[in-house]
Amino acid sequence: MGLNIAIAGNPNCGKTTIFNALTGARQQVGNWPGVTVERKSGRFKHLEHKFDVIDLPGTYSLTAFSAEERIVQQFLLNEKPDVVINIIDASNLERNLFLTTQLIELGSPMVIVLNMMDMADEKGLEIDIETLATLLGAPVVPIVGRSGEGIDVLKEKIVRVATELSTKSRPINIPYQRDIENEIEKISNLVKQSNKNLHEIRWIAVKLLESDEQTRDEIRALNSGEAILKQVGQSIDRIERLFKDTGRAVISHARYGFIQGAVRECVIEKLQDSVDYSRRIDRVITNRWLGLPIFGLFMWLMFKITYDLGSFPMDWIDAGVASLMNLISGLLPESMFASLVIDGAIGGVGAIAVFLPNIFILFFIIAILEDSGYMARVAFIMDRVMHNIGLHGKAFIPMVMGFGCNVPAIMGTRILESRRDRILTVLINPFMSCSARLPVYILVAGAFFPENAATVIFSMYIFGILAAIASGKLFSKTILKGMSKPFVLELPPYQRPTMRSLILHTWERGYLFIQKMGTVILVGSILIWVLGYFPRNVELDRDYSGERKIVSQSYSQDLFKLTLNFETSIKKDRDSYHSEMVEYPASTGYKQLKAQYDSLKSHISEAEASTLFALRQQEMGDITERKWIGRVGKVFEPIVAPLGFTWRESVALITGFVAKEIVVSTYGVLFGVGDDVDEKSHGVISGLRASGMTPLVALGFLVFTLLYTPCLATVAAIKRETGTWAYTFFSIAYSLVLAYGMAFGINYFGTMFQWLS
Amino acid sequence: MFNFRKPQYRVSAENLDDLRLSDLKPGEKGRIVEIGGSDQFRHRLIEMGLTKDIEISVDKYAPLLDPMELIVRGYHISLRGIDAQKIVVTKST
C-alpha cells in the first residue's frame, strides 16, 4: 500500500501536466462512479516510498454545484488523502488561491505547487516563496511543469509532508470579520459537543454558513443536528442583516480579502512593461473580422489533415485485413467456422478498423487545440451561434467533429461542463452527416441523380445540420429545459502543448474507441453474418445452374456457327487467291476476314458474360431473399412500404445499423456483385436502377439514411456518455421516427405533386 | 437567423440608471458595485474573483458581438452580454 496523494487545482492550472510528470505512463483512466467525469489515477516511487496519485477534476471552488466540485469535495472529505497537492498557476495567483483557502480549511496535509513560474516571470511577477509558504501554512514548491523543472523537489516535499504526520501542518485559519468569526465559534461549539470525532470543525462551520447542501445533510443526520441547524439559521440571518448579502458571498469576499493581503505581501510586480503574449495572439485570433475566417481555416485544416493523412494508413490497414483474411482462409479448411472468423469477425471489425487512423489523427488535433488553449477561444467565437440552440459555445467542437465520425464526436462532448449541455449535444450529434454516410450518398445519388449528384450530396449535409438545429431547439424547450448554466468561461493563456501530453490524451481516447467499439462491432458483425449465412441450403424457384448451362450452350453454339462460317469464307477466298508474291495468310483479304471474325467472337463472349452476370445477380438476390436476413427484410417490408422501400431497402437499412457504410456492401450482396464493392461499382448502380427504385424513393432513402439511428458504435458511445439507457433509447426512437416521417413526407407529397418524375 | 448588431437586453433590475458592465466599450474599465441575478450565478462570479470594488476591464467583444472578453485580477474571462448586464459598475479610468 502506497501513500495516497490527490492533485487539486483550478482548470487550466497545468494539473494534468504535473500529474503526467509525476506518474509517467503508469496511468489508469476511468470514470467516477455514476458520472461521466474522467477519473485519472497513477502511481510513482520516490526513494523507498510508493505513491498512489489521483488527479482530481479541475475546479474553481469547493462547493456542490457541479459534478466535478462534488467529486473533489467528497473525495477529500471521505478518502482523506495523505497529501493534497494544490497546483496554482503562478501567473494568476489571486483566483487560484481561492481554492487554496478552502483546502486550508479542509485541513488535509498540503503541498502547494506554484506552476507556470516561467509565465509569471514573463508577466513581470516576482514571488517571495518563503513568505507565501508562511502565510499559507504549507510548503510551496515553484515548478515549470512543461519542462519538468522542480519535479524532484516536489517529490521530496511530498515525502516529507506525508511522513511527518505529527507535525502535519502549521495550521492557519483564514481570518474573517469579527462578526463572522463569532458565528463560526457558536456553530463550532455546538458541532464539537455533538460529535467529538469530527475533524475539520471550522470547515464544517464555514460550510454551514455558506448553506452548503451536502454539509447540511451530514449535520442533520447527527443527534443534535436540528439544534445545530437552528443556530446556523440564526447565524445566517444575522450575517445577512449585517452585510446585506448571503453568507456564502460574504465569506467568499472575506477569502479574497485574505488573498489580496497575502499577494500584496509576497508578490512584487516589476515595473518593466510586461508583455501579455496571449493577449497579443488574441488580437488576431479572436479579432472582430479575422476571428471567424481563422476559425474556419483551422476547421478546414483539421478535416483536411484527418482525411488526407489518415488515408495512407487506411490503405495499409485495408491491405493488412485482406492479407489476414487470406492467411486464415489458407490455414482453416472451408467450414462454417472459417466463414464466421473470416467473413464475420475479421471482415466486420476490419471494416471499422480502417477508420482508426482517422480517429487517432482527429483526437491528436483536438488534443492540440485543447492543450494550446484554442478550444476556449472557439467557445468564445461560436457562443452566439450555439446559444441559439440553448448550448454553450464549446458545443460547436463536437458538432464539427460529427462530420468525421459521430463516435469520437460524442466522446468529445466531455469538454462540456454541464451534464445538460452534454446530453443535448450528444442527442443532436448523430444528425451531423458522418463520413460513413458519404459512400451511401455517392452510390444512390450517382445512380439516380447523375447530373446533380454533388448538389444532392451537399444538400444532405445541409439537411442534417438543419435537423440538428431544429432538434436542439426542440429539446432545449422541452425535455432539457431550464437546466442551462450561465456562460462563465475562462480564456486561459496560450501554451505550447507538450508532445507527451498530446500523445497521452490521444491514446486515452483512442484506446476507449478500440476497446468499447471493438466489442460492440464484433458482436454486430457476427450477428449480420449469422443472418446472411443461415439457413445453409435454400430452395430456389428457378434452376439457375440449369439456366446457366442453357445460356452457355446457346452461346457456344453461336460461336461454333461463327467459326464454321469463317472457315467456309476463308476457303472460298483462298480458292480465288492467285498471287504468287505473297503467302495467303498475309493477304489483305484474309486479314479483313480474320478481323471481322475476331470482333464478332469477342461480342459473343461479352454478351455471354453479361447474361451470366445478370443471372448471377438474380440468383444472389433470390438466395439472400431466402436467408434469414432476407426474411427479416420481408418482415419489415410492409412497414417501409409507405416510403416506397422494398425488402432490399429494409435489409440495407437494418444492416446499416451496424455501420452505415455497410448499406453499400449489403446492396453489393443483394445485387450479386459480391460484398467487395465500393460506391462506384456499376453492378450495384445498374442493379439499383433495375430494381424499380424511382428517383423520388431514392431521395427518401437518402434522407432516411441521413437521419435514422446512428450505427451501433454511436449507440454505444451515446450510452457511455449519457450514462443511461433512457437517453440511448430515446435517441434511437427519435431518429427513427424523424427519418420515417421525413421519408414518408417525401414519398407522399412527392407522389402527390409529381416531383422528380 | 442572427442579427449582427450588438444584442439588446431588457433591463430587468430595479434601477434603470445604473451603469452595467454590458454598457462598457472595449478598452473601458469599471469597478463592480453589485452583481444581480440568481444566487448560483452571483456566487460563481464572486468565487472567480469578481468581488465588490474589484476593477474589471472590457478587452473586446467576440466577432459575432457576443459574448465579451473581460480582464479581472489579471486573467481573462468571458461573459455573455445578458449576464454582464446583471453586473452594476461605476466607470473608472
Interface residues (C-beta under 8 A of the other chain):
Chain A: Y60 S61 T63 F65 S91 N92 L93 E94 R95 F98 K123 T246 R248 A249 S252 H253 Y256 S278 R279 D282 T286 N287 R288 W289 G291 L292 A376 A379 F380 I381 D383 R384 V385 H387 N388 G393 K485 P486 F487 V488 L489 E490 L491 P492
Chain B: M1 F2 G37 D39 Q40 F41 R42 H43 R44 L45 I46 E47 M48 G49 T51 K52 D59 K60 Y61 A62 P63 L64 L65 D66 P67 E69 R73 G74 Y75 H76 I77 S78 L79 R80 D83
